[in-house]
Amino acid sequence: MIIGITGRIANGKSTLSKTKKGLIIELDDISKEVFEMKKSEILKAFKNINKSILRKAVFSSNEALDKLEAIMHPEMKKILKQKLEVAKKNHKGDIYIIGALWKKFEFKKLCDKIIVVRKSKQEAWELLKKRNPEFTKKEFEFVWNRQKECFLDKN
């Protein structure tokens, strides 16, 4: 069975996945892989700023994040599908896809089941501050609001 685990930033997706027996595919890991593959294209598109300034730019502007996603998401989708195909052939048990952007990555098409992990905004902020102290409250608010799609619709 292929199971998607989704939820907003710092809601416990990875924590939940660690309690599951099965193969884990993390969209965060794929994004890091794609960032390294596309690093020169990304930095050129953002006027050669460094990675930490880029993070601040994309976590404060819809336009900047849309621009980054336009570069990264096609390759991320391709790699996700490749990893899933390999996993289906080589793994007998459950396969978990972990990521916040379940609609953009078509979890409904890829997964037999989707689990939504939810925390209050305050709980998520407290967890994120401990885990990633460089994240600002403003960046958190931006990402939290961008990830509103994480809550399943009726369809």
C-alpha positions as CSV (number, residue, x, y, z in Angstrom):
1,M,0.0,0.0,0.0
2,I,1.2,3.5,-0.8
3,I,0.4,6.0,2.0
4,G,0.8,9.7,1.9
5,I,1.5,11.6,5.2
6,T,0.8,15.3,4.9
7,G,0.4,18.3,7.1
8,R,1.6,21.8,7.6
9,I,5.1,22.8,8.6
10,A,6.3,21.3,12.0
11,N,3.1,19.3,12.4
12,G,4.8,16.0,12.9
13,K,4.9,14.3,9.5
14,S,8.4,12.9,9.9
15,T,7.8,12.0,13.5
16,L,4.8,10.0,12.6
17,S,6.6,8.3,9.7
18,K,9.3,7.1,12.1
19,T,6.6,5.0,13.9
20,K,5.6,3.2,10.7
21,K,7.2,0.1,9.3
22,G,7.8,0.5,5.6
23,L,9.8,2.4,3.1
24,I,9.8,6.2,3.5
25,I,10.1,8.7,0.7
26,E,10.5,12.3,2.0
27,L,9.7,15.2,-0.3
28,D,12.1,17.3,1.9
29,D,14.9,15.0,0.9
30,I,14.0,15.1,-2.8
31,S,13.9,19.0,-2.6
32,K,17.4,19.0,-1.2
33,E,18.6,16.7,-4.0
34,V,16.9,18.9,-6.6
35,F,18.2,22.1,-5.1
36,E,21.8,20.7,-5.5
37,M,21.1,19.6,-9.0
38,K,19.5,23.0,-10.0
39,K,21.6,25.2,-7.7
40,S,23.3,27.3,-10.5
41,E,19.9,27.8,-12.3
42,I,18.2,28.8,-9.0
43,L,21.0,31.2,-7.9
44,K,21.1,32.7,-11.4
45,A,17.3,33.2,-11.3
46,F,17.6,34.9,-7.9
47,K,20.6,37.1,-8.9
48,N,23.3,34.9,-7.4
49,I,22.2,35.4,-3.7
50,N,23.5,32.9,-1.2
51,K,21.3,30.1,0.1
52,S,20.4,31.7,3.5
53,I,19.3,34.9,1.8
54,L,17.4,32.9,-0.8
55,R,15.5,31.1,2.0
56,K,14.5,34.4,3.6
57,A,13.4,35.7,0.1
58,V,11.2,32.7,-0.7
59,F,9.7,32.4,2.7
60,S,8.5,36.0,2.6
61,S,7.2,36.4,-0.9
62,N,4.6,34.5,-2.9
63,E,6.3,35.6,-6.2
64,A,9.7,34.4,-5.1
65,L,8.4,31.1,-3.8
66,D,6.4,30.6,-7.0
67,K,9.6,31.2,-9.0
68,L,11.5,28.7,-7.0
69,E,8.8,26.1,-7.2
70,A,8.6,26.6,-11.0
71,I,12.3,25.6,-11.2
72,M,12.2,22.8,-8.7
73,H,8.8,21.1,-8.7
74,P,8.9,19.5,-12.2
75,E,12.2,17.8,-11.3
76,M,10.9,16.9,-7.9
77,K,7.8,15.2,-9.3
78,K,9.9,13.3,-11.8
79,I,12.2,12.0,-9.1
80,L,9.3,11.2,-6.8
81,K,7.7,9.1,-9.5
82,Q,11.0,7.3,-10.2
83,K,11.6,6.6,-6.6
84,L,8.0,5.3,-6.3
85,E,8.4,3.0,-9.3
86,V,11.6,1.5,-7.9
87,A,10.0,1.1,-4.5
88,K,7.0,-0.7,-5.9
89,K,9.3,-3.1,-7.7
90,N,11.7,-3.7,-4.9
91,H,9.8,-3.3,-1.7
92,K,7.1,-5.7,-0.4
93,G,5.7,-3.7,2.4
94,D,4.0,-0.3,2.8
95,I,5.5,2.8,1.1
96,Y,5.1,6.2,2.7
97,I,5.4,9.5,0.9
98,I,5.9,12.4,3.4
99,G,5.3,16.0,2.4
100,A,3.2,19.1,3.0
101,L,2.2,19.9,-0.6
102,W,0.0,16.8,-1.2
103,K,-2.1,18.5,-3.9
104,K,0.9,19.8,-5.9
105,F,2.5,16.4,-5.8
106,E,-0.8,14.5,-6.6
107,F,-0.9,12.3,-3.6
108,K,-4.5,11.4,-4.5
109,K,-3.2,9.8,-7.7
110,L,-0.2,8.2,-6.2
111,C,-1.5,7.0,-2.8
112,D,-4.0,4.5,-1.7
113,K,-4.5,6.4,1.6
114,I,-3.6,9.9,2.9
115,I,-3.0,10.7,6.5
116,V,-3.2,14.3,7.6
117,V,-1.2,15.3,10.7
118,R,-2.5,18.4,12.5
119,K,-1.1,20.5,15.3
120,S,-2.2,23.9,16.4
121,K,-0.4,26.8,14.9
122,Q,1.2,27.6,18.3
123,E,2.3,24.0,18.9
124,A,3.9,24.0,15.4
125,W,5.7,27.3,16.0
126,E,7.1,26.1,19.3
127,L,8.3,22.9,17.7
128,L,9.9,24.7,14.8
129,K,11.7,27.2,17.1
130,K,13.4,24.3,18.8
131,R,14.1,22.4,15.7
132,N,15.2,25.3,13.4
133,P,16.0,28.4,15.5
134,E,17.0,30.3,12.4
135,F,13.3,30.4,11.3
136,T,11.7,33.7,12.1
137,K,8.1,34.0,13.2
138,K,7.3,35.9,10.0
139,E,8.8,33.1,7.8
140,F,6.8,30.5,9.8
141,E,3.6,32.5,9.3
142,F,4.2,32.8,5.6
143,V,4.9,29.0,5.2
144,W,1.9,28.1,7.5
145,N,-0.4,30.2,5.3
146,R,1.0,28.9,2.1
147,Q,0.4,25.3,3.2
148,K,-3.3,25.7,3.8
149,E,-3.9,23.2,1.1
150,C,-2.7,20.5,3.5
151,F,-6.2,20.2,4.8
152,L,-8.1,17.7,2.8
153,D,-11.0,18.9,0.7
154,K,-14.3,16.9,0.3
155,N,-13.3,15.6,-3.2
